Amino acid sequence: MQQTRIQKARRQHRRWQRRAARRKKGSQNQKKAYRKVAHYPQYEKNVRHEYAHQTSHALVVHAAYDLYVFENLPIQQMTKRPKAKKNAQGHFLPNGRAAKAGLNRAILASAWGPGGHVHAL
C-alpha cells in the first residue's frame, strides 16, 4: 500500500511539473501549479513516517515480542551521490549515477531510519 501511494504521488508530481512548465511564465496559475508541485515530496515523507509509525506500533502492541534490536545504519552516508570520475584527458566517465540514484531511492523508500525513533520502549 505504501509503495502504491508513493508511486501515485510521483506520477502526479511529474504531471504537475510538466503542467507548470507549460503555463505562462510568472502568472498566478504557474505559481499555483508550482505550489502543487512542492506539495508532493512532503506527502511522500509523510507516507513513509506514517508507515514507520504503524509498523513500530504493531510491534510494540504485539505481546509475542520481548526483545527489539535496532541496527544503527549510516543512511546518510549510504545514500550519498557518487563522485564524478575523469579520465586522463579530463573528460567525465560513466560512474553509475543512474543505478546509484535508484538504489538511493529504494533505501529511502524502505524507511529504515525512523522506525526506532517512533515508539520509545
C-alpha positions as a Markdown table, in Angstrom:
| # | Residue | x | y | z |
|---|---|---|---|---|
| 1 | Met | 0.0 | 0.0 | 0.0 |
| 2 | Gln | 2.8 | 2.4 | 0.9 |
| 3 | Gln | 4.6 | 1.9 | -2.5 |
| 4 | Thr | 1.4 | 2.4 | -4.5 |
| 5 | Arg | 0.7 | 5.7 | -2.7 |
| 6 | Ile | 4.2 | 6.9 | -3.3 |
| 7 | Gln | 4.2 | 5.9 | -6.9 |
| 8 | Lys | 0.9 | 7.7 | -7.5 |
| 9 | Ala | 2.3 | 10.8 | -5.9 |
| 10 | Arg | 5.4 | 10.6 | -8.1 |
| 11 | Arg | 3.2 | 10.4 | -11.2 |
| 12 | Gln | 1.2 | 13.4 | -10.0 |
| 13 | His | 4.4 | 15.3 | -9.2 |
| 14 | Arg | 5.8 | 14.7 | -12.7 |
| 15 | Arg | 2.4 | 15.6 | -14.3 |
| 16 | Trp | 2.2 | 18.9 | -12.4 |
| 17 | Gln | 5.8 | 19.8 | -13.2 |
| 18 | Arg | 5.0 | 19.5 | -16.9 |
| 19 | Arg | 1.8 | 21.5 | -16.5 |
| 20 | Ala | 3.6 | 24.2 | -14.5 |
| 21 | Ala | 6.3 | 24.4 | -17.2 |
| 22 | Arg | 3.7 | 24.9 | -19.9 |
| 23 | Arg | 1.9 | 27.8 | -18.0 |
| 24 | Lys | 2.7 | 31.4 | -18.8 |
| 25 | Lys | 5.9 | 32.4 | -17.0 |
| 26 | Gly | 5.3 | 34.4 | -13.9 |
| 27 | Ser | 1.5 | 34.0 | -14.0 |
| 28 | Gln | -0.7 | 33.2 | -10.9 |
| 29 | Asn | -1.6 | 29.9 | -12.5 |
| 30 | Gln | 2.1 | 29.0 | -12.8 |
| 31 | Lys | 2.7 | 29.9 | -9.2 |
| 32 | Lys | -0.3 | 27.8 | -8.1 |
| 33 | Ala | 1.0 | 24.8 | -10.2 |
| 34 | Tyr | 4.5 | 25.1 | -8.6 |
| 35 | Arg | 3.0 | 25.2 | -5.2 |
| 36 | Lys | 1.2 | 22.0 | -6.0 |
| 37 | Val | 4.5 | 20.5 | -7.3 |
| 38 | Ala | 6.2 | 21.4 | -4.0 |
| 39 | His | 3.5 | 19.5 | -2.0 |
| 40 | Tyr | 4.4 | 16.0 | -3.3 |
| 41 | Pro | 7.8 | 15.5 | -1.7 |
| 42 | Gln | 6.3 | 16.4 | 1.7 |
| 43 | Tyr | 3.4 | 14.0 | 1.0 |
| 44 | Glu | 5.9 | 11.2 | 0.3 |
| 45 | Lys | 7.8 | 11.9 | 3.5 |
| 46 | Asn | 4.5 | 11.8 | 5.5 |
| 47 | Val | 3.6 | 8.4 | 3.9 |
| 48 | Arg | 7.0 | 7.0 | 5.0 |
| 49 | His | 6.6 | 8.4 | 8.5 |
| 50 | Glu | 3.1 | 7.0 | 8.9 |
| 51 | Tyr | 4.3 | 3.6 | 7.7 |
| 52 | Ala | 7.1 | 3.6 | 10.2 |
| 53 | His | 4.7 | 4.6 | 13.0 |
| 54 | Gln | 2.2 | 1.9 | 12.2 |
| 55 | Thr | 4.9 | -0.8 | 11.9 |
| 56 | Ser | 6.5 | 0.1 | 15.2 |
| 57 | His | 3.2 | 0.4 | 16.9 |
| 58 | Ala | 2.2 | -3.1 | 15.7 |
| 59 | Leu | 5.5 | -4.5 | 17.1 |
| 60 | Val | 5.1 | -2.7 | 20.5 |
| 61 | Val | 1.5 | -3.7 | 21.0 |
| 62 | His | 2.1 | -7.4 | 20.0 |
| 63 | Ala | 2.8 | -9.4 | 23.2 |
| 64 | Ala | 4.8 | -12.1 | 21.4 |
| 65 | Tyr | 8.0 | -9.9 | 21.1 |
| 66 | Asp | 10.2 | -9.4 | 24.1 |
| 67 | Leu | 13.4 | -8.0 | 22.6 |
| 68 | Tyr | 13.8 | -5.4 | 19.9 |
| 69 | Val | 17.1 | -4.9 | 18.2 |
| 70 | Phe | 17.7 | -1.8 | 16.0 |
| 71 | Glu | 20.7 | -1.6 | 13.7 |
| 72 | Asn | 22.3 | 1.9 | 13.6 |
| 73 | Leu | 22.8 | 2.2 | 9.8 |
| 74 | Pro | 24.6 | 5.2 | 8.4 |
| 75 | Ile | 21.8 | 6.0 | 6.0 |
| 76 | Gln | 23.1 | 9.5 | 5.0 |
| 77 | Gln | 26.4 | 8.1 | 4.0 |
| 78 | Met | 24.8 | 5.2 | 2.2 |
| 79 | Thr | 22.6 | 7.5 | 0.1 |
| 80 | Lys | 25.3 | 10.0 | -1.0 |
| 81 | Arg | 25.7 | 10.6 | -4.7 |
| 82 | Pro | 28.6 | 9.0 | -6.5 |
| 83 | Lys | 31.7 | 11.1 | -7.1 |
| 84 | Ala | 32.4 | 12.2 | -10.7 |
| 85 | Lys | 35.1 | 10.3 | -12.5 |
| 86 | Lys | 37.5 | 11.8 | -15.0 |
| 87 | Asn | 40.0 | 10.2 | -17.4 |
| 88 | Ala | 43.5 | 11.4 | -18.2 |
| 89 | Gln | 42.2 | 14.0 | -20.7 |
| 90 | Gly | 39.8 | 15.5 | -18.2 |
| 91 | His | 36.6 | 14.0 | -19.8 |
| 92 | Phe | 33.9 | 12.7 | -17.5 |
| 93 | Leu | 33.5 | 8.9 | -17.4 |
| 94 | Pro | 30.3 | 6.9 | -16.6 |
| 95 | Asn | 30.2 | 6.4 | -12.8 |
| 96 | Gly | 26.9 | 4.5 | -12.3 |
| 97 | Arg | 24.9 | 7.6 | -11.3 |
| 98 | Ala | 21.6 | 6.3 | -12.6 |
| 99 | Ala | 21.9 | 3.0 | -10.8 |
| 100 | Lys | 23.0 | 4.7 | -7.6 |
| 101 | Ala | 20.0 | 7.1 | -7.8 |
| 102 | Gly | 17.7 | 4.1 | -8.0 |
| 103 | Leu | 19.5 | 2.4 | -5.0 |
| 104 | Asn | 19.2 | 5.6 | -3.0 |
| 105 | Arg | 15.5 | 5.9 | -3.7 |
| 106 | Ala | 15.0 | 2.3 | -2.7 |
| 107 | Ile | 16.9 | 2.8 | 0.6 |
| 108 | Leu | 15.0 | 5.9 | 1.5 |
| 109 | Ala | 11.7 | 4.3 | 0.5 |
| 110 | Ser | 12.2 | 1.3 | 2.8 |
| 111 | Ala | 12.1 | 3.7 | 5.8 |
| 112 | Trp | 15.0 | 2.2 | 7.6 |
| 113 | Gly | 15.7 | 5.2 | 9.7 |
| 114 | Pro | 12.6 | 6.4 | 11.5 |
| 115 | Gly | 11.4 | 3.0 | 12.8 |
| 116 | Gly | 13.4 | 3.0 | 16.1 |
| 117 | His | 12.6 | 6.6 | 17.0 |
| 118 | Val | 8.8 | 6.5 | 16.6 |
| 119 | His | 8.0 | 4.4 | 19.7 |
| 120 | Ala | 10.3 | 4.5 | 22.7 |
| 121 | Leu | 10.1 | 1.3 | 24.7 |
